[in-house]
């Protein structure tokens, strides 16, 4: 009976990154075998749709940051008018929020560009798909 208890709790052995999803830039490997040789090369297999979706998600997060920081800047501008005793503090916080909004806008623009670049890379890899409706 004492031997049975020695193995208690040792059933789950995981590597640190095993459970985490892989977003960027490849999701797996494709194996290529040469006909007359024993050489096998592993080439990264890029999941373009997943990468494009990832950049779209980050672009939307950047846009949300623009809205949030812009709203906070307007809030601080209003507080500066309503609270003349602390107006200087509110004006500084308004400027910081405005700068954050500009930064978030730049990030959203960057991710939009990355998304377009990923789409272009997919078209170059697989050929442009034409969808004719009529």
MARMAR-88936 format. One record per atom (N, C-alpha, C, CB): residue in three letters; atom name; x, y, z. Coordinates in nm, 3 decimals, padded with zeros to 5 digits. Glycine has a CB too. Layout:
(node ALA, CA, (X, Y, Z))
...
***
This chain:
(node UNK, N, (00.082, -00.119, 00.000))
(node UNK, CA, (00.000, 00.000, 00.000))
(node UNK, C, (00.087, 00.125, 00.000))
(node UNK, CB, (-00.093, 00.000, 00.120))
(node UNK, N, (00.198, 00.126, 00.071))
(node UNK, CA, (00.282, 00.245, 00.075))
(node UNK, C, (00.344, 00.275, -00.060))
(node UNK, CB, (00.391, 00.228, 00.178))
(node UNK, N, (00.366, 00.171, -00.144))
(node UNK, CA, (00.420, 00.193, -00.278))
(node UNK, C, (00.321, 00.265, -00.368))
(node UNK, CB, (00.461, 00.061, -00.341))
(node UNK, N, (00.191, 00.243, -00.348))
(node UNK, CA, (00.087, 00.307, -00.429))
(node UNK, C, (00.085, 00.458, -00.405))
(node UNK, CB, (-00.050, 00.247, -00.398))
(node UNK, N, (00.112, 00.499, -00.284))
(node UNK, CA, (00.105, 00.641, -00.249))
(node UNK, C, (00.226, 00.721, -00.296))
(node UNK, CB, (00.091, 00.655, -00.100))
(node UNK, N, (00.335, 00.655, -00.330))
(node UNK, CA, (00.455, 00.726, -00.374))
(node UNK, C, (00.433, 00.803, -00.503))
(node UNK, CB, (00.568, 00.629, -00.391))
(node UNK, N, (00.341, 00.760, -00.586))
(node UNK, CA, (00.321, 00.823, -00.717))
(node UNK, C, (00.205, 00.922, -00.718))
(node UNK, CB, (00.296, 00.717, -00.822))
(node UNK, N, (00.155, 00.955, -00.604))
(node UNK, CA, (00.041, 01.046, -00.595))
(node UNK, C, (00.079, 01.186, -00.644))
(node UNK, CB, (-00.011, 01.053, -00.450))
(node UNK, N, (00.000, 01.240, -00.738))
(node UNK, CA, (00.021, 01.377, -00.785))
(node UNK, C, (00.126, 01.392, -00.894))
(node UNK, CB, (00.058, 01.462, -00.673))
(node UNK, N, (00.175, 01.283, -00.949))
(node UNK, CA, (00.279, 01.292, -01.050))
(node UNK, C, (00.228, 01.250, -01.188))
(node UNK, CB, (00.398, 01.207, -01.011))
(node UNK, N, (00.102, 01.275, -01.215))
(node UNK, CA, (00.043, 01.232, -01.342))
(node UNK, C, (00.050, 01.339, -01.450))
(node UNK, CB, (-00.101, 01.193, -01.319))
(node UNK, N, (00.065, 01.463, -01.413))
(node UNK, CA, (00.060, 01.572, -01.510))
(node UNK, C, (00.197, 01.635, -01.529))
(node UNK, CB, (-00.041, 01.679, -01.466))
(node UNK, N, (00.264, 01.599, -01.636))
(node UNK, CA, (00.393, 01.658, -01.669))
(node UNK, C, (00.376, 01.739, -01.796))
(node UNK, CB, (00.503, 01.548, -01.686))
(node UNK, N, (00.383, 01.871, -01.782))
(node UNK, CA, (00.367, 01.960, -01.898))
(node UNK, C, (00.488, 02.049, -01.910))
(node UNK, CB, (00.240, 02.045, -01.886))
(node UNK, N, (00.525, 02.079, -02.033))
(node UNK, CA, (00.625, 02.180, -02.054))
(node UNK, C, (00.558, 02.316, -02.043))
(node UNK, CB, (00.696, 02.163, -02.192))
(node UNK, N, (00.635, 02.418, -02.013))
(node UNK, CA, (00.581, 02.551, -01.984))
(node UNK, C, (00.493, 02.606, -02.097))
(node UNK, CB, (00.695, 02.646, -01.958))
(node UNK, N, (00.536, 02.596, -02.223))
(node UNK, CA, (00.466, 02.659, -02.335))
(node UNK, C, (00.370, 02.565, -02.409))
(node UNK, CB, (00.566, 02.714, -02.432))
(node UNK, N, (00.350, 02.444, -02.357))
(node UNK, CA, (00.269, 02.345, -02.427))
(node UNK, C, (00.123, 02.387, -02.439))
(node UNK, CB, (00.277, 02.212, -02.357))
(node UNK, N, (00.068, 02.448, -02.335))
(node UNK, CA, (-00.074, 02.481, -02.333))
(node UNK, C, (-00.107, 02.614, -02.398))
(node UNK, CB, (-00.123, 02.481, -02.193))
(node UNK, N, (-00.006, 02.693, -02.432))
(node UNK, CA, (-00.030, 02.825, -02.487))
(node UNK, C, (-00.049, 02.817, -02.639))
(node UNK, CB, (00.087, 02.920, -02.453))
(node UNK, N, (-00.147, 02.893, -02.693))
(node UNK, CA, (-00.164, 02.892, -02.839))
(node UNK, C, (-00.053, 02.970, -02.908))
(node UNK, CB, (-00.301, 02.951, -02.878))
(node UNK, N, (-00.014, 02.925, -03.024))
(node UNK, CA, (00.092, 02.991, -03.100))
(node UNK, C, (00.028, 03.080, -03.206))
(node UNK, CB, (00.188, 02.887, -03.165))
(node UNK, N, (00.045, 03.212, -03.193))
(node UNK, CA, (-00.018, 03.305, -03.287))
(node UNK, C, (00.075, 03.340, -03.401))
(node UNK, CB, (-00.060, 03.431, -03.215))
(node UNK, N, (00.202, 03.349, -03.377))
(node UNK, CA, (00.286, 03.435, -03.456))
(node UNK, C, (00.420, 03.373, -03.484))
(node UNK, CB, (00.303, 03.565, -03.388))
(node UNK, N, (00.481, 03.374, -03.595))
(node UNK, CA, (00.419, 03.391, -03.726))
(node UNK, C, (00.383, 03.258, -03.789))
(node UNK, CB, (00.511, 03.468, -03.818))
(node UNK, N, (00.421, 03.143, -03.729))
(node UNK, CA, (00.383, 03.017, -03.791))
(node UNK, C, (00.310, 02.931, -03.689))
(node UNK, CB, (00.506, 02.943, -03.845))
(node UNK, N, (00.229, 02.839, -03.739))
(node UNK, CA, (00.154, 02.754, -03.647))
(node UNK, C, (00.201, 02.610, -03.651))
(node UNK, CB, (00.006, 02.761, -03.678))
(node UNK, N, (00.290, 02.575, -03.745))
(node UNK, CA, (00.336, 02.438, -03.753))
(node UNK, C, (00.445, 02.425, -03.858))
(node UNK, CB, (00.221, 02.344, -03.785))
(node UNK, N, (00.481, 02.303, -03.890))
(node UNK, CA, (00.585, 02.279, -03.989))
(node UNK, C, (00.535, 02.180, -04.092))
(node UNK, CB, (00.714, 02.228, -03.922))
(node UNK, N, (00.576, 02.201, -04.216))
(node UNK, CA, (00.544, 02.103, -04.319))
(node UNK, C, (00.671, 02.027, -04.353))
(node UNK, CB, (00.483, 02.171, -04.446))
(node UNK, N, (00.659, 01.897, -04.373))
(node UNK, CA, (00.775, 01.814, -04.398))
(node UNK, C, (00.790, 01.790, -04.548))
(node UNK, CB, (00.763, 01.680, -04.322))
(node UNK, N, (00.910, 01.812, -04.600))
(node UNK, CA, (00.940, 01.791, -04.742))
(node UNK, C, (01.048, 01.685, -04.754))
(node UNK, CB, (00.984, 01.924, -04.810))
(node UNK, N, (01.021, 01.581, -04.832))
(node UNK, CA, (01.118, 01.474, -04.850))
(node UNK, C, (01.163, 01.473, -04.996))
(node UNK, CB, (01.058, 01.336, -04.809))
(node UNK, N, (01.295, 01.466, -05.019))
(node UNK, CA, (01.351, 01.462, -05.153))
(node UNK, C, (01.344, 01.317, -05.203))
(node UNK, CB, (01.500, 01.516, -05.154))
(node UNK, N, (01.311, 01.297, -05.333))
(node UNK, CA, (01.285, 01.164, -05.388))
(node UNK, C, (01.403, 01.069, -05.379))
(node UNK, CB, (01.245, 01.177, -05.531))
(node UNK, N, (01.524, 01.109, -05.420))
(node UNK, CA, (01.637, 01.015, -05.426))
(node UNK, C, (01.733, 01.027, -05.308))
(node UNK, CB, (01.713, 01.037, -05.553))
(node UNK, N, (01.695, 01.101, -05.208))
(node UNK, CA, (01.785, 01.114, -05.094))
(node UNK, C, (01.711, 01.092, -04.965))
(node UNK, CB, (01.851, 01.251, -05.094))
(node UNK, N, (01.786, 01.083, -04.859))
(node UNK, CA, (01.726, 01.064, -04.728))
(node UNK, C, (01.716, 01.197, -04.653))
(node UNK, CB, (01.806, 00.963, -04.646))
(node UNK, N, (01.726, 01.311, -04.726))
(node UNK, CA, (01.723, 01.440, -04.660))
(node UNK, C, (01.579, 01.488, -04.642))
(node UNK, CB, (01.804, 01.544, -04.739))
(node UNK, N, (01.552, 01.538, -04.526))
(node UNK, CA, (01.420, 01.591, -04.494))
(node UNK, C, (01.441, 01.731, -04.437))
(node UNK, CB, (01.343, 01.498, -04.392))
(node UNK, N, (01.368, 01.828, -04.493))
(node UNK, CA, (01.378, 01.965, -04.442))
(node UNK, C, (01.246, 02.004, -04.379))
(node UNK, CB, (01.416, 02.065, -04.555))
(node UNK, N, (01.253, 02.081, -04.273))
(node UNK, CA, (01.133, 02.132, -04.208))
(node UNK, C, (01.120, 02.280, -04.243))
(node UNK, CB, (01.139, 02.111, -04.054))
(node UNK, N, (01.010, 02.313, -04.308))
(node UNK, CA, (00.984, 02.451, -04.346))
(node UNK, C, (00.867, 02.503, -04.262))
(node UNK, CB, (00.953, 02.464, -04.498))
(node UNK, N, (00.875, 02.629, -04.215))
(node UNK, CA, (00.764, 02.683, -04.138))
(node UNK, C, (00.638, 02.695, -04.223))
(node UNK, CB, (00.801, 02.821, -04.079))
(node UNK, N, (00.526, 02.653, -04.168))
(node UNK, CA, (00.398, 02.663, -04.237))
(node UNK, C, (00.320, 02.777, -04.172))
(node UNK, CB, (00.317, 02.528, -04.230))
(node UNK, N, (00.299, 02.885, -04.244))
(node UNK, CA, (00.236, 03.004, -04.189))
(node UNK, C, (00.085, 02.996, -04.209))
(node UNK, CB, (00.293, 03.131, -04.255))
(node UNK, N, (00.011, 03.017, -04.101))
(node UNK, CA, (-00.135, 03.023, -04.106))
(node UNK, C, (-00.173, 03.169, -04.126))
(node UNK, CB, (-00.200, 02.963, -03.975))
(node UNK, N, (-00.190, 03.209, -04.252))
(node UNK, CA, (-00.213, 03.349, -04.285))
(node UNK, C, (-00.345, 03.401, -04.229))
(node UNK, CB, (-00.211, 03.368, -04.436))
(node UNK, N, (-00.448, 03.319, -04.232))
(node UNK, CA, (-00.579, 03.362, -04.182))
(node UNK, C, (-00.572, 03.391, -04.032))
(node UNK, CB, (-00.688, 03.255, -04.210))
(node UNK, N, (-00.500, 03.304, -03.960))
(node UNK, CA, (-00.485, 03.323, -03.815))
(node UNK, C, (-00.406, 03.451, -03.786))
(node UNK, CB, (-00.416, 03.200, -03.751))
(node UNK, N, (-00.298, 03.472, -03.863))
(node UNK, CA, (-00.216, 03.591, -03.843))
(node UNK, C, (-00.293, 03.718, -03.878))
(node UNK, CB, (-00.088, 03.583, -03.926))
(node UNK, N, (-00.371, 03.712, -03.987))
(node UNK, CA, (-00.452, 03.827, -04.027))
(node UNK, C, (-00.556, 03.860, -03.920))
(node UNK, CB, (-00.522, 03.801, -04.163))
(node UNK, N, (-00.619, 03.756, -03.864))
(node UNK, CA, (-00.718, 03.775, -03.758))
(node UNK, C, (-00.653, 03.834, -03.633))
(node UNK, CB, (-00.785, 03.640, -03.723))
(node UNK, N, (-00.529, 03.789, -03.605))
(node UNK, CA, (-00.455, 03.841, -03.490))
(node UNK, C, (-00.429, 03.991, -03.505))
(node UNK, CB, (-00.321, 03.765, -03.474))
(node UNK, N, (-00.384, 04.033, -03.624))
(node UNK, CA, (-00.358, 04.176, -03.646))
(node UNK, C, (-00.487, 04.257, -03.645))
(node UNK, CB, (-00.285, 04.196, -03.780))
(node UNK, N, (-00.595, 04.199, -03.695))
(node UNK, CA, (-00.725, 04.268, -03.694))
(node UNK, C, (-00.770, 04.291, -03.549))
(node UNK, CB, (-00.832, 04.186, -03.771))
(node UNK, N, (-00.750, 04.189, -03.465))
(node UNK, CA, (-00.786, 04.200, -03.323))
(node UNK, C, (-00.704, 04.311, -03.255))
(node UNK, CB, (-00.762, 04.064, -03.251))
(node UNK, N, (-00.573, 04.313, -03.282))
(node UNK, CA, (-00.488, 04.416, -03.221))
(node UNK, C, (-00.522, 04.554, -03.276))
(node UNK, CB, (-00.340, 04.385, -03.247))
(node UNK, N, (-00.560, 04.563, -03.403))
(node UNK, CA, (-00.602, 04.691, -03.461))
(node UNK, C, (-00.725, 04.742, -03.387))
(node UNK, CB, (-00.632, 04.676, -03.614))
(node UNK, N, (-00.821, 04.654, -03.360))
(node UNK, CA, (-00.941, 04.695, -03.288))
(node UNK, C, (-00.911, 04.735, -03.144))
(node UNK, CB, (-01.044, 04.584, -03.291))
(node UNK, N, (-00.814, 04.667, -03.082))
(node UNK, CA, (-00.773, 04.708, -02.946))
(node UNK, C, (-00.712, 04.848, -02.949))
(node UNK, CB, (-00.671, 04.607, -02.887))
(node UNK, N, (-00.633, 04.878, -03.051))
(node UNK, CA, (-00.575, 05.012, -03.067))
(node UNK, C, (-00.684, 05.116, -03.084))
(node UNK, CB, (-00.480, 05.016, -03.185))
(node UNK, N, (-00.785, 05.084, -03.165))
(node UNK, CA, (-00.896, 05.177, -03.186))
(node UNK, C, (-00.972, 05.201, -03.055))
(node UNK, CB, (-00.992, 05.122, -03.293))
(node UNK, N, (-00.991, 05.095, -02.977))
(node UNK, CA, (-01.057, 05.110, -02.847))
(node UNK, C, (-00.974, 05.199, -02.755))
(node UNK, CB, (-01.081, 04.972, -02.782))
(node UNK, N, (-00.842, 05.185, -02.764))
(node UNK, CA, (-00.753, 05.271, -02.685))
(node UNK, C, (-00.766, 05.417, -02.724))
(node UNK, CB, (-00.610, 05.226, -02.701))
(node UNK, N, (-00.782, 05.444, -02.854))
(node UNK, CA, (-00.802, 05.581, -02.901))
(node UNK, C, (-00.929, 05.639, -02.839))
(node UNK, CB, (-00.810, 05.586, -03.056))
(node UNK, N, (-01.037, 05.561, -02.845))
(node UNK, CA, (-01.166, 05.608, -02.791))
(node UNK, C, (-01.156, 05.634, -02.642))
(node UNK, CB, (-01.278, 05.506, -02.821))
(node UNK, N, (-01.098, 05.538, -02.569))
(node UNK, CA, (-01.090, 05.550, -02.423))
(node UNK, C, (-01.003, 05.669, -02.381))
(node UNK, CB, (-01.034, 05.421, -02.362))
(node UNK, N, (-00.884, 05.680, -02.441))
(node UNK, CA, (-00.793, 05.789, -02.403))
(node UNK, C, (-00.850, 05.924, -02.447))
(node UNK, CB, (-00.654, 05.767, -02.466))
(node UNK, N, (-00.914, 05.929, -02.563))
(node UNK, CA, (-00.976, 06.053, -02.609))
(node UNK, C, (-01.088, 06.097, -02.517))
(node UNK, CB, (-01.030, 06.037, -02.750))
(node UNK, N, (-01.170, 06.002, -02.474))
(node UNK, CA, (-01.279, 06.033, -02.381))
(node UNK, C, (-01.224, 06.083, -02.248))
(node UNK, CB, (-01.368, 05.910, -02.358))
(node UNK, N, (-01.115, 06.021, -02.201))
(node UNK, CA, (-01.055, 06.064, -02.075))
(node UNK, C, (-00.995, 06.204, -02.088))
(node UNK, CB, (-00.947, 05.964, -02.031))
(node UNK, N, (-00.936, 06.233, -02.203))
(node UNK, CA, (-00.881, 06.367, -02.226))
(node UNK, C, (-00.992, 06.471, -02.221))
(node UNK, CB, (-00.807, 06.374, -02.362))
(node UNK, N, (-01.106, 06.443, -02.285))
(node UNK, CA, (-01.219, 06.537, -02.280))
(node UNK, C, (-01.274, 06.551, -02.139))
(node UNK, CB, (-01.330, 06.491, -02.374))
(node UNK, N, (-01.276, 06.442, -02.065))
(node UNK, CA, (-01.320, 06.444, -01.926))
(node UNK, C, (-01.230, 06.536, -01.842))
(node UNK, CB, (-01.320, 06.300, -01.867))
(node UNK, N, (-01.100, 06.524, -01.861))
(node UNK, CA, (-01.006, 06.608, -01.787))
(node UNK, C, (-01.016, 06.755, -01.830))
(node UNK, CB, (-00.862, 06.558, -01.807))
(node UNK, N, (-01.042, 06.779, -01.956))
(node UNK, CA, (-01.060, 06.916, -02.005))
(node UNK, C, (-01.181, 06.980, -01.936))
(node UNK, CB, (-01.078, 06.918, -02.160))
(node UNK, N, (-01.289, 06.902, -01.924))
(node UNK, CA, (-01.410, 06.949, -01.856))
(node UNK, C, (-01.381, 06.976, -01.708))
(node UNK, CB, (-01.523, 06.846, -01.871))
(node UNK, N, (-01.305, 06.886, -01.643))
(node UNK, CA, (-01.271, 06.904, -01.502))
(node UNK, C, (-01.185, 07.029, -01.480))
(node UNK, CB, (-01.199, 06.781, -01.449))
(node UNK, N, (-01.098, 07.058, -01.576))
(node UNK, CA, (-01.013, 07.177, -01.564))
(node UNK, C, (-01.097, 07.304, -01.561))
(node UNK, CB, (-00.912, 07.183, -01.681))
(node UNK, N, (-01.206, 07.306, -01.639))
(node UNK, CA, (-01.296, 07.423, -01.640))
(node UNK, C, (-01.379, 07.430, -01.512))
(node UNK, CB, (-01.389, 07.417, -01.763))
(node UNK, N, (-01.425, 07.315, -01.463))
(node UNK, CA, (-01.514, 07.311, -01.347))
(node UNK, C, (-01.440, 07.324, -01.214))
(node UNK, CB, (-01.592, 07.182, -01.347))
(node UNK, N, (-01.311, 07.294, -01.213))
(node UNK, CA, (-01.233, 07.294, -01.089))
(node UNK, C, (-01.110, 07.384, -01.106))
(node UNK, CB, (-01.190, 07.148, -01.050))
(node UNK, N, (-01.130, 07.518, -01.102))
(node UNK, CA, (-01.018, 07.609, -01.128))
(node UNK, C, (-00.902, 07.595, -01.028))
(node UNK, CB, (-01.068, 07.751, -01.125))
(node UNK, N, (-00.930, 07.547, -00.909))
(node UNK, CA, (-00.827, 07.531, -00.808))
(node UNK, C, (-00.722, 07.426, -00.850))
(node UNK, CB, (-00.890, 07.492, -00.674))
(node UNK, N, (-00.766, 07.323, -00.922))
(node UNK, CA, (-00.677, 07.216, -00.967))
(node UNK, C, (-00.667, 07.210, -01.119))
(node UNK, CB, (-00.724, 07.081, -00.914))
(node UNK, N, (-00.694, 07.323, -01.185))
(node UNK, CA, (-00.698, 07.328, -01.331))
(node UNK, C, (-00.566, 07.283, -01.395))
(node UNK, CB, (-00.732, 07.468, -01.377))
(node UNK, N, (-00.453, 07.325, -01.335))
(node UNK, CA, (-00.323, 07.289, -01.393))
(node UNK, C, (-00.304, 07.137, -01.396))
(node UNK, CB, (-00.209, 07.355, -01.311))
(node UNK, N, (-00.340, 07.070, -01.286))
(node UNK, CA, (-00.329, 06.924, -01.279))
(node UNK, C, (-00.416, 06.858, -01.386))
(node UNK, CB, (-00.369, 06.873, -01.138))
(node UNK, N, (-00.539, 06.908, -01.403))
(node UNK, CA, (-00.631, 06.850, -01.501))
(node UNK, C, (-00.582, 06.874, -01.644))
(node UNK, CB, (-00.771, 06.909, -01.482))
(node UNK, N, (-00.522, 06.990, -01.668))
(node UNK, CA, (-00.469, 07.018, -01.802))
(node UNK, C, (-00.352, 06.925, -01.835))
(node UNK, CB, (-00.424, 07.165, -01.811))
(node UNK, N, (-00.268, 06.897, -01.736))
(node UNK, CA, (-00.156, 06.804, -01.757))
(node UNK, C, (-00.210, 06.664, -01.786))
(node UNK, CB, (-00.062, 06.801, -01.631))
(node UNK, N, (-00.310, 06.620, -01.707))
(node UNK, CA, (-00.369, 06.488, -01.730))
(node UNK, C, (-00.440, 06.482, -01.865))
(node UNK, CB, (-00.467, 06.453, -01.619))
(node UNK, N, (-00.500, 06.592, -01.908))
(node UNK, CA, (-00.563, 06.598, -02.040))
(node UNK, C, (-00.458, 06.578, -02.150))
(node UNK, CB, (-00.636, 06.733, -02.059))
(node UNK, N, (-00.342, 06.644, -02.135))
(node UNK, CA, (-00.234, 06.631, -02.235))
(node UNK, C, (-00.178, 06.489, -02.239))
(node UNK, CB, (-00.122, 06.730, -02.203))
(node UNK, N, (-00.164, 06.428, -02.123))
(node UNK, CA, (-00.114, 06.291, -02.117))
(node UNK, C, (-00.213, 06.197, -02.186))
(node UNK, CB, (-00.091, 06.246, -01.971))
(node UNK, N, (-00.343, 06.214, -02.159))
(node UNK, CA, (-00.445, 06.130, -02.221))
(node UNK, C, (-00.449, 06.152, -02.372))
(node UNK, CB, (-00.584, 06.159, -02.160))
(node UNK, N, (-00.431, 06.277, -02.415))
(node UNK, CA, (-00.428, 06.306, -02.559))
(node UNK, C, (-00.309, 06.238, -02.625))
(node UNK, CB, (-00.424, 06.458, -02.583))
(node UNK, N, (-00.194, 06.241, -02.559))
(node UNK, CA, (-00.075, 06.173, -02.612))
(node UNK, C, (-00.097, 06.022, -02.620))
(node UNK, CB, (00.049, 06.205, -02.525))
(node UNK, N, (-00.164, 05.967, -02.519))
(node UNK, CA, (-00.195, 05.824, -02.519))
(node UNK, C, (-00.288, 05.790, -02.635))
(node UNK, CB, (-00.259, 05.782, -02.385))
(node UNK, N, (-00.384, 05.879, -02.663))
(node UNK, CA, (-00.477, 05.857, -02.774))
(node UNK, C, (-00.402, 05.857, -02.907))
(node UNK, CB, (-00.586, 05.965, -02.776))
(node UNK, N, (-00.307, 05.948, -02.923))
(node UNK, CA, (-00.225, 05.953, -03.045))
(node UNK, C, (-00.141, 05.825, -03.057))
(node UNK, CB, (-00.132, 06.079, -03.044))
(node UNK, N, (-00.083, 05.781, -02.947))
(node UNK, CA, (-00.005, 05.658, -02.947))
(node UNK, C, (-00.088, 05.536, -02.983))
(node UNK, CB, (00.060, 05.636, -02.813))
(node UNK, N, (-00.209, 05.528, -02.927))
(node UNK, CA, (-00.299, 05.417, -02.959))
(node UNK, C, (-00.340, 05.422, -03.106))
(node UNK, CB, (-00.424, 05.421, -02.869))
(node UNK, N, (-00.360, 05.543, -03.158))
(node UNK, CA, (-00.392, 05.559, -03.300))
(node UNK, C, (-00.279, 05.511, -03.388))
(node UNK, CB, (-00.423, 05.705, -03.332))
(node UNK, N, (-00.156, 05.542, -03.349))
(node UNK, CA, (-00.039, 05.495, -03.423))
(node UNK, C, (-00.029, 05.344, -03.420))
(node UNK, CB, (00.088, 05.556, -03.366))
(node UNK, N, (-00.060, 05.284, -03.305))
(node UNK, CA, (-00.057, 05.139, -03.292))
(node UNK, C, (-00.163, 05.075, -03.381))
(node UNK, CB, (-00.077, 05.097, -03.146))
(node UNK, N, (-00.284, 05.133, -03.381))
(node UNK, CA, (-00.393, 05.080, -03.465))
(node UNK, C, (-00.355, 05.089, -03.613))
(node UNK, CB, (-00.524, 05.158, -03.439))
(node UNK, N, (-00.293, 05.201, -03.651))
(node UNK, CA, (-00.249, 05.219, -03.790))
(node UNK, C, (-00.143, 05.115, -03.827))
(node UNK, CB, (-00.192, 05.362, -03.811))
(node UNK, N, (-00.048, 05.091, -03.735))
(node UNK, CA, (00.057, 04.993, -03.756))
(node UNK, C, (-00.003, 04.853, -03.775))
(node UNK, CB, (00.155, 04.992, -03.637))
(node UNK, N, (-00.098, 04.816, -03.690))
(node UNK, CA, (-00.160, 04.684, -03.700))
(node UNK, C, (-00.243, 04.672, -03.828))
(node UNK, CB, (-00.247, 04.657, -03.578))
(node UNK, N, (-00.305, 04.780, -03.871))
(node UNK, CA, (-00.380, 04.780, -03.998))
(node UNK, C, (-00.284, 04.749, -04.112))
(node UNK, CB, (-00.451, 04.917, -04.021))
(node UNK, N, (-00.166, 04.811, -04.108))
(node UNK, CA, (-00.064, 04.787, -04.210))
(node UNK, C, (-00.016, 04.641, -04.206))
(node UNK, CB, (00.055, 04.884, -04.192))
(node UNK, N, (00.006, 04.589, -04.085))
(node UNK, CA, (00.050, 04.451, -04.069))
(node UNK, C, (-00.055, 04.354, -04.125))
(node UNK, CB, (00.078, 04.420, -03.920))
(node UNK, N, (-00.182, 04.385, -04.100))
(node UNK, CA, (-00.292, 04.301, -04.150))
(node UNK, C, (-00.293, 04.300, -04.303))
(node UNK, CB, (-00.427, 04.352, -04.095))
(node UNK, N, (-00.275, 04.418, -04.364))
(node UNK, CA, (-00.271, 04.426, -04.510))
(node UNK, C, (-00.151, 04.352, -04.566))
(node UNK, CB, (-00.268, 04.573, -04.555))
(node UNK, N, (-00.037, 04.362, -04.497))
(node UNK, CA, (00.086, 04.295, -04.541))
(node UNK, C, (00.069, 04.143, -04.535))
(node UNK, CB, (00.205, 04.338, -04.453))
(node UNK, N, (00.004, 04.094, -04.430))
(node UNK, CA, (-00.022, 03.950, -04.417))
(node UNK, C, (-00.112, 03.902, -04.529))
(node UNK, CB, (-00.085, 03.918, -04.281))
(node UNK, N, (-00.215, 03.982, -04.562))
(node UNK, CA, (-00.306, 03.946, -04.670))
(node UNK, C, (-00.231, 03.940, -04.803))
(node UNK, CB, (-00.423, 04.048, -04.679))
(node UNK, N, (-00.139, 04.036, -04.824))
(node UNK, CA, (-00.059, 04.040, -04.946))
(node UNK, C, (00.033, 03.918, -04.954))
(node UNK, CB, (00.024, 04.171, -04.953))
(node UNK, N, (00.095, 03.881, -04.840))
(node UNK, CA, (00.183, 03.764, -04.836))
(node UNK, C, (00.105, 03.637, -04.868))
(node UNK, CB, (00.249, 03.752, -04.698))
(node UNK, N, (-00.019, 03.628, -04.818))
(node UNK, CA, (-00.101, 03.510, -04.846))
(node UNK, C, (-00.133, 03.502, -04.996))
(node UNK, CB, (-00.232, 03.514, -04.764))
(node UNK, N, (-00.166, 03.617, -05.056))
(node UNK, CA, (-00.196, 03.620, -05.199))
(node UNK, C, (-00.074, 03.582, -05.283))
(node UNK, CB, (-00.246, 03.759, -05.240))
(node UNK, N, (00.046, 03.623, -05.239))
(node UNK, CA, (00.169, 03.588, -05.310))
(node UNK, C, (00.199, 03.439, -05.295))
(node UNK, CB, (00.286, 03.671, -05.258))
(node UNK, N, (00.166, 03.381, -05.179))
(node UNK, CA, (00.195, 03.241, -05.153))
(node UNK, C, (00.097, 03.148, -05.224))
(node UNK, CB, (00.193, 03.214, -05.004))
(node UNK, N, (-00.030, 03.184, -05.226))
(node UNK, CA, (-00.133, 03.095, -05.279))
(node UNK, C, (-00.201, 03.147, -05.406))
(node UNK, CB, (-00.238, 03.071, -05.174))
(node UNK, N, (-00.164, 03.264, -05.451))
(node UNK, CA, (-00.229, 03.323, -05.568))
(node UNK, C, (-00.354, 03.398, -05.526))
(node UNK, CB, (-00.264, 03.216, -05.671))
(node UNK, N, (-00.383, 03.508, -05.595))
(node UNK, CA, (-00.498, 03.590, -05.559))
(node UNK, C, (-00.627, 03.517, -05.596))
(node UNK, CB, (-00.491, 03.726, -05.629))
(node UNK, N, (-00.718, 03.515, -05.502))
(node UNK, CA, (-00.847, 03.448, -05.523))
(node UNK, C, (-00.948, 03.551, -05.575))
(node UNK, CB, (-00.899, 03.381, -05.390))
(node UNK, N, (-01.005, 03.524, -05.691))
(node UNK, CA, (-01.106, 03.612, -05.749))
(node UNK, C, (-01.243, 03.551, -05.723))
(node UNK, CB, (-01.082, 03.633, -05.902))
(node UNK, N, (-01.328, 03.629, -05.659))
(node UNK, CA, (-01.464, 03.583, -05.631))
(node UNK, C, (-01.559, 03.656, -05.726))
(node UNK, CB, (-01.504, 03.607, -05.481))
(node UNK, N, (-01.601, 03.588, -05.831))
(node UNK, CA, (-01.696, 03.647, -05.925))
(node UNK, C, (-01.836, 03.609, -05.883))
(node UNK, CB, (-01.667, 03.602, -06.071))
(node UNK, N, (-01.918, 03.710, -05.857))
(node UNK, CA, (-02.054, 03.683, -05.812))
(node UNK, C, (-02.149, 03.663, -05.929))
(node UNK, CB, (-02.103, 03.796, -05.724))
(node UNK, N, (-02.119, 03.720, -06.046))
(node UNK, CA, (-02.211, 03.708, -06.161))
(node UNK, C, (-02.142, 03.647, -06.280))
(node UNK, CB, (-02.268, 03.843, -06.199))
***
